Amino acid sequence: MEIDFQKSGGLVPAIIQDERSGEVLMLGFMNGDSLAETRRLGEVVFFSRSRNKLWKKGESSGHVLRVREIRVDCDADALLVRVEPVGPGVCHEGYRSCFFRALGADGDATIIAVRTFEPEKIYGQEKAR
């Protein structure tokens, strides 16, 4: 199957979901090379828009995402990657999921999760917020 990378300038969104719980853990972007590397390694590799290069999730933290299944949406321009997360969390802010805040009707965000690790111990002070 051909993934439509050109529709969004060479990248497609990749929704990362825990295969056991169904929880959405994060959203990243993939290009053709990162998808090929993901399939080759069996662990998620994204394309970093800020660094303009491939990066394997967990390369600095050790919190890798083992691929269990990759699904393609009906337009072939988005991916759902079902994973087995390795480690206490996915988010660089120390949470299991990057979706740890709920947006209220007033526009304010409320933290709805508990930190599962201390990011400064993994990434140092510059990444910890």
C-alpha positions in Angstrom: 0.0 0.0 0.0 1.2 3.5 -0.8 1.1 6.0 2.0 0.3 9.6 0.8 3.3 11.4 2.2 2.9 14.2 -0.4 -0.5 15.5 0.8 1.1 17.2 3.9 4.5 18.0 2.5 6.2 14.7 3.0 5.0 13.8 6.5 2.0 11.9 7.9 0.8 12.0 11.5 1.4 8.9 13.4 -0.9 8.3 16.4 0.8 6.1 19.0 -1.6 3.9 21.0 -0.9 1.4 23.7 -2.0 -1.9 22.2 -3.2 -3.4 25.5 -5.0 -0.5 27.1 -6.0 1.5 24.0 -4.6 4.7 25.6 -3.3 7.3 23.1 0.3 7.9 24.2 1.5 10.5 21.7 1.4 12.0 18.2 4.5 12.2 16.0 5.2 12.5 12.4 6.7 10.1 9.9 8.2 10.4 6.4 9.0 7.4 4.1 12.4 6.9 5.7 11.1 6.9 9.3 8.3 4.5 8.4 10.8 2.1 6.7 13.1 2.3 9.8 10.1 1.7 12.1 9.2 -1.4 10.1 12.8 -2.6 9.9 13.6 -2.2 13.6 10.2 -3.0 15.1 10.5 0.1 17.2 9.0 3.5 16.4 11.2 6.0 14.5 9.8 9.5 13.9 10.9 12.4 11.7 11.7 15.4 14.0 10.4 18.5 12.4 12.4 20.8 14.8 15.7 18.9 14.2 14.9 18.0 10.6 16.1 14.4 11.0 15.0 10.9 12.0 14.9 10.1 15.7 14.1 6.8 17.4 11.8 7.2 20.3 13.7 6.2 23.4 17.2 6.9 22.0 18.0 9.0 25.1 15.5 7.8 27.6 15.4 4.1 26.9 11.6 4.4 26.8 11.1 2.7 23.4 7.9 1.9 21.6 7.8 -1.7 20.3 5.6 -1.9 17.3 2.8 -4.5 17.4 0.7 -3.3 14.5 0.6 -0.4 12.0 -2.8 0.7 10.7 -3.5 3.1 7.8 -6.5 5.4 7.6 -9.0 5.4 4.7 -7.2 8.3 2.9 -3.7 6.7 3.4 -2.4 9.9 4.9 -2.3 9.0 8.7 -1.0 6.1 10.7 -2.1 4.4 13.9 0.8 2.6 15.4 -0.2 0.2 18.2 2.7 -0.4 20.5 4.1 -2.0 23.6 5.6 0.9 25.5 8.8 0.0 27.4 9.5 2.2 30.4 7.5 4.2 32.8 6.3 6.8 30.3 6.4 8.3 26.8 6.2 12.0 27.5 9.4 14.0 27.9 7.6 15.9 30.8 7.5 12.7 32.8 4.0 11.3 32.1 2.9 8.0 30.7 1.1 9.8 27.9 1.7 13.2 26.2 -2.0 13.8 26.7 -1.9 14.5 30.4 -3.9 17.7 30.4 -7.7 18.2 29.9 -8.8 21.4 28.3 -11.8 23.0 30.1 -14.7 25.0 28.6 -12.9 28.2 29.9 -9.8 27.3 27.9 -7.7 26.4 31.0 -5.8 23.2 31.0 -5.9 20.9 34.1 -3.3 18.1 34.7 -5.2 14.9 34.9 -2.4 12.4 35.3 0.4 11.6 37.7 4.0 11.8 36.7 5.5 8.3 36.2 9.1 9.4 36.1 11.3 12.4 36.8 12.3 13.8 33.4 15.3 15.7 34.8 16.9 12.4 35.8 16.5 11.1 32.2 17.0 14.2 30.0 18.7 16.7 32.3 17.4 20.1 33.3 17.2 21.5 29.7 14.3 19.1 28.7 12.5 19.1 32.1 9.7 21.7 32.3 
